Amino acid sequence: MDSAHGQPRAPGRLGDPSMYLATDPRTHPSLVEKLRADKIEGSPTFVAALSPDALLGEVAAFTRTVEDYLEEYYTNMDLSPMPGEGSHGPIIRTEETIPSSHSDASSSCTPRTMRLIIHRPDPATTPGPLHTIIYLHGGAMVMLSATNPLHTAWARSLAATGLMVISPDFRNVLAPNGDLHPFPAGLDDCVAAVRWVAAHRKELGIGQNSKLILQGESGGANLALATALRAHREGWLPGAVVEITHGYPWVLGTQTKWVPMGGPCQARVPMGNRKV
């Protein structure tokens, strides 16, 4: 884009502070149509009255408003299972509490723990061992949780195809109590989760030859890639293959086929035999 003076202009709100998602020319028309259908297009909730020099408290308050809106929006979505979504019987939900990192300035020497939310087909009908997805939820690494209705529905839909799905409840930059956990706190949690899962394959029902797949959308996709890079550079998953995918578009019949087997929106990072 060019300004009135013929000089290149920065993209998005950096170049035009009045711009928002629905007026940004980079936004796909189908997304704008959906925003309008759901009466989100133009909502003050998503039009930030923030300047580049906004105070941290102002940014946090806006982020919390957006998060509250999204959580309510997800709660009201129709997330019932799609016909023929899976034939592996009931989906079982369990939790594990594991040691986590304490890698930010607000942390003390007190050991931290983190929840892993696990969805898998009933062992009575699908005994395993199972290929396993470690699903890192979206939210710009700043907001939302592993247990909200949308992320839970996605995990269950993947598990219904015969996979184990493990969702780490990693730290966002903005915690529910208002504390801040600057990057790389969330990444360190994801790394701790993947390392723990890899070390506890037998107890979890993951075969030694089963795939560990890192999958995430939006901020979670960034964390999946960063976790895979850390694993490669630090050498703690030698010889394993981590497959990184994104979770959009939400076309379950296609997306769940891509995840375990490979496909157009998948990148493979073979650990130990390729420079990344």
C-alpha positions as CSV (number, residue, x, y, z in Angstrom):
1,M,0.0,0.0,0.0
2,D,1.1,3.5,-0.7
3,S,0.3,6.6,1.4
4,A,-0.9,9.9,0.0
5,H,2.7,10.9,-0.4
6,G,3.7,7.9,-2.4
7,Q,5.7,6.3,0.3
8,P,5.2,2.6,1.3
9,R,2.9,2.3,4.3
10,A,3.2,-0.4,6.9
11,P,0.6,-3.1,6.8
12,G,-2.5,-3.3,9.0
13,R,-3.0,-1.0,11.9
14,L,0.7,-0.1,11.9
15,G,-0.1,1.9,8.7
16,D,-3.7,2.7,9.3
17,P,-4.7,2.9,13.0
18,S,-8.4,2.9,12.1
19,M,-8.2,-0.5,10.3
20,Y,-9.5,-3.6,11.9
21,L,-9.9,-7.3,10.9
22,A,-12.9,-6.9,8.6
23,T,-11.4,-3.8,6.8
24,D,-7.9,-5.2,6.5
25,P,-7.5,-6.1,2.7
26,R,-5.4,-9.2,3.8
27,T,-8.4,-10.8,5.5
28,H,-10.0,-13.5,3.4
29,P,-13.5,-12.5,2.1
30,S,-15.1,-15.7,3.5
31,L,-13.8,-14.8,7.0
32,V,-15.3,-11.3,6.7
33,E,-18.6,-12.9,5.6
34,K,-18.6,-15.2,8.6
35,L,-17.8,-12.3,11.0
36,R,-20.8,-10.4,9.6
37,A,-23.1,-13.4,9.8
38,D,-22.2,-13.8,13.5
39,K,-22.5,-10.0,14.1
40,I,-18.8,-9.8,15.1
41,E,-17.7,-7.6,12.2
42,G,-17.3,-4.1,13.5
43,S,-17.8,-5.1,17.1
44,P,-16.0,-2.8,19.5
45,T,-14.7,-5.9,21.2
46,F,-12.4,-6.5,18.3
47,V,-11.6,-2.9,17.4
48,A,-8.7,-1.9,19.8
49,A,-8.5,1.7,20.7
50,L,-4.8,1.2,21.4
51,S,-1.8,3.0,20.1
52,P,1.7,1.5,19.8
53,D,2.6,3.4,23.0
54,A,-0.3,2.1,25.0
55,L,0.4,1.2,28.6
56,L,0.7,-2.5,29.5
57,G,-2.4,-2.3,31.7
58,E,-4.4,-1.0,28.8
59,V,-3.3,-3.8,26.6
60,A,-4.0,-6.4,29.3
61,A,-7.5,-5.0,29.9
62,F,-8.3,-5.1,26.1
63,T,-6.9,-8.7,25.9
64,R,-9.1,-9.8,28.8
65,T,-12.2,-8.3,27.1
66,V,-11.5,-10.1,23.9
67,E,-10.9,-13.4,25.8
68,D,-14.1,-13.1,27.7
69,Y,-16.0,-12.5,24.5
70,L,-14.4,-15.4,22.7
71,E,-15.1,-17.8,25.6
72,E,-18.8,-16.8,25.6
73,Y,-18.9,-17.1,21.8
74,Y,-17.4,-20.6,21.9
75,T,-19.8,-21.7,24.6
76,N,-22.7,-20.8,22.4
77,M,-21.3,-22.6,19.3
78,D,-22.9,-25.8,18.1
79,L,-20.0,-28.2,18.8
80,S,-21.9,-31.4,18.7
81,P,-20.1,-34.4,17.0
82,M,-20.5,-34.5,13.3
83,P,-22.3,-37.6,11.8
84,G,-19.7,-40.4,11.2
85,E,-17.0,-38.5,13.0
86,G,-15.5,-41.7,14.4
87,S,-16.2,-45.3,15.0
88,H,-13.9,-46.0,18.0
89,G,-16.5,-46.0,20.8
90,P,-16.8,-43.6,23.7
91,I,-14.1,-41.0,24.3
92,I,-12.4,-41.2,27.7
93,R,-11.1,-38.0,29.3
94,T,-8.4,-38.1,32.0
95,E,-5.8,-35.8,33.5
96,E,-2.2,-36.0,34.5
97,T,-0.4,-33.5,36.7
98,I,3.3,-33.2,35.8
99,P,6.3,-31.1,36.9
100,S,6.6,-27.9,34.8
101,S,9.1,-25.1,34.3
102,H,9.4,-21.9,36.4
103,S,11.0,-19.8,33.7
104,D,9.6,-16.3,34.2
105,A,10.3,-13.4,36.5
106,S,7.2,-13.9,38.6
107,S,8.2,-17.5,39.6
108,S,9.7,-18.5,42.8
109,C,11.7,-21.6,43.7
110,T,8.4,-23.4,44.6
111,P,8.0,-26.4,42.1
112,R,5.3,-25.7,39.5
113,T,3.0,-28.3,38.1
114,M,0.9,-28.3,34.9
115,R,-2.2,-30.3,33.8
116,L,-2.3,-32.5,30.8
117,I,-5.8,-33.1,29.5
118,I,-6.0,-36.5,27.7
119,H,-8.7,-37.6,25.4
120,R,-8.6,-41.1,23.9
121,P,-10.9,-43.8,22.6
122,D,-12.1,-46.3,25.2
123,P,-9.4,-48.9,25.7
124,A,-12.1,-51.6,25.7
125,T,-12.8,-50.8,22.0
126,T,-9.4,-49.3,20.9
127,P,-6.8,-50.9,23.1
128,G,-3.7,-49.3,21.5
129,P,-0.9,-48.6,21.3
130,L,-2.0,-45.3,19.8
131,H,-0.4,-42.6,17.7
132,T,-0.6,-39.5,19.8
133,I,-1.2,-35.8,19.1
134,I,0.1,-33.2,21.6
135,Y,-2.4,-30.4,20.8
136,L,-1.3,-26.8,21.6
137,H,-4.3,-24.5,21.6
138,G,-4.6,-21.2,19.9
139,G,-5.0,-17.8,21.6
140,A,-1.9,-15.8,20.4
141,M,0.0,-17.4,23.3
142,V,-1.7,-14.7,25.4
143,M,-5.3,-16.0,26.1
144,L,-7.8,-18.9,26.1
145,S,-7.3,-22.3,27.7
146,A,-6.9,-26.0,26.8
147,T,-10.3,-26.8,28.4
148,N,-12.7,-24.3,26.7
149,P,-15.5,-25.8,24.7
150,L,-14.0,-25.3,21.3
151,H,-10.6,-26.7,22.1
152,T,-12.2,-29.6,23.9
153,A,-14.4,-30.4,20.9
154,W,-11.4,-30.4,18.6
155,A,-9.5,-32.7,20.9
156,R,-12.5,-35.1,21.1
157,S,-13.0,-35.0,17.3
158,L,-9.3,-36.1,16.8
159,A,-9.6,-38.8,19.5
160,A,-12.7,-40.1,17.7
161,T,-10.5,-41.1,14.8
162,G,-8.5,-43.5,17.0
163,L,-5.8,-41.2,18.3
164,M,-4.7,-40.2,21.8
165,V,-4.8,-36.4,22.2
166,I,-2.9,-34.7,25.0
167,S,-3.5,-31.0,25.6
168,P,-1.0,-29.2,27.9
169,D,-2.5,-26.4,30.0
170,F,0.5,-24.2,29.3
171,R,0.9,-20.7,30.7
172,N,-0.4,-17.8,28.6
173,V,1.4,-14.5,28.8
174,L,-1.7,-13.2,30.6
175,A,-2.7,-15.4,33.5
176,P,-6.3,-15.6,34.8
177,N,-5.3,-13.9,38.0
178,G,-3.6,-11.0,36.1
179,D,0.0,-12.2,36.5
180,L,2.2,-11.9,33.5
181,H,4.3,-14.9,32.2
182,P,6.5,-13.4,29.4
183,F,7.7,-15.6,26.6
184,P,9.3,-18.2,26.7
185,A,7.3,-19.3,29.8
186,G,4.6,-20.9,27.7
187,L,7.1,-22.5,25.3
188,D,9.0,-23.9,28.3
189,D,5.8,-25.5,29.5
190,C,5.2,-27.1,26.1
191,V,8.7,-28.4,26.0
192,A,8.2,-29.9,29.5
193,A,5.0,-31.5,28.4
194,V,6.5,-33.1,25.3
195,R,9.5,-34.4,27.2
196,W,7.3,-35.9,29.9
197,V,5.0,-37.6,27.4
198,A,8.0,-39.0,25.5
199,A,9.4,-40.4,28.8
200,H,6.1,-42.0,29.9
201,R,5.0,-43.7,26.6
202,K,4.4,-47.0,28.2
203,E,2.3,-45.7,31.1
204,L,0.2,-43.6,28.7
205,G,-0.4,-46.4,26.2
206,I,1.8,-44.9,23.5
207,G,3.8,-47.5,21.6
208,Q,7.6,-47.1,21.2
209,N,7.1,-47.0,17.4
210,S,4.0,-44.8,17.6
211,K,4.1,-41.2,16.3
212,L,4.2,-38.2,18.5
213,I,2.6,-35.4,16.6
214,L,2.7,-31.7,17.6
215,Q,-0.4,-29.9,16.4
216,G,-1.6,-26.4,17.0
217,E,-3.5,-23.5,15.5
218,S,-2.6,-19.9,15.6
219,G,-0.4,-19.2,18.6
220,G,-0.4,-22.9,19.3
221,A,1.1,-23.6,15.9
222,N,4.0,-21.3,16.7
223,L,4.5,-23.2,19.9
224,A,4.4,-26.5,18.1
225,L,7.1,-25.3,15.7
226,A,9.2,-23.8,18.4
227,T,9.0,-26.9,20.6
228,A,10.1,-29.1,17.6
229,L,13.0,-26.8,17.0
230,R,14.0,-27.0,20.7
231,A,13.8,-30.8,20.6
232,H,16.0,-30.9,17.6
233,R,18.6,-28.4,18.8
234,E,18.8,-29.9,22.3
235,G,18.7,-33.5,21.1
236,W,16.2,-34.9,23.5
237,L,14.1,-36.7,20.8
238,P,16.8,-38.3,18.7
239,G,15.5,-40.3,15.8
240,A,11.8,-39.3,16.3
241,V,9.7,-37.6,13.8
242,V,7.5,-34.6,14.8
243,E,4.8,-33.6,12.4
244,I,3.6,-30.0,12.7
245,T,0.1,-29.1,11.4
246,H,-2.3,-26.3,11.8
247,G,-5.9,-26.6,13.0
248,Y,-7.6,-24.4,10.4
249,P,-9.8,-24.6,8.4
250,W,-12.2,-26.5,10.6
251,V,-13.0,-29.2,8.0
252,L,-13.0,-32.3,10.2
253,G,-13.2,-34.9,7.4
254,T,-10.1,-33.5,5.7
255,Q,-8.1,-32.2,8.7
256,T,-8.2,-35.4,10.7
257,K,-7.0,-37.3,7.6
258,W,-4.0,-34.9,7.3
259,V,-2.9,-35.1,10.9
260,P,-1.8,-38.7,11.3
261,M,-0.8,-39.5,7.7
262,G,0.6,-36.3,6.2
263,G,-0.9,-33.9,3.8
264,P,-0.9,-30.4,2.2
265,C,-0.8,-28.4,5.5
266,Q,1.8,-30.5,7.2
267,A,5.5,-30.0,7.8
268,R,7.8,-32.8,9.0
269,V,10.8,-32.1,11.1
270,P,12.8,-35.4,11.4
271,M,14.8,-35.1,14.6
272,G,18.5,-36.0,14.5
273,N,19.0,-36.2,10.8
274,R,18.1,-32.7,9.4
275,K,19.2,-29.2,10.2
276,V,16.3,-26.9,11.0
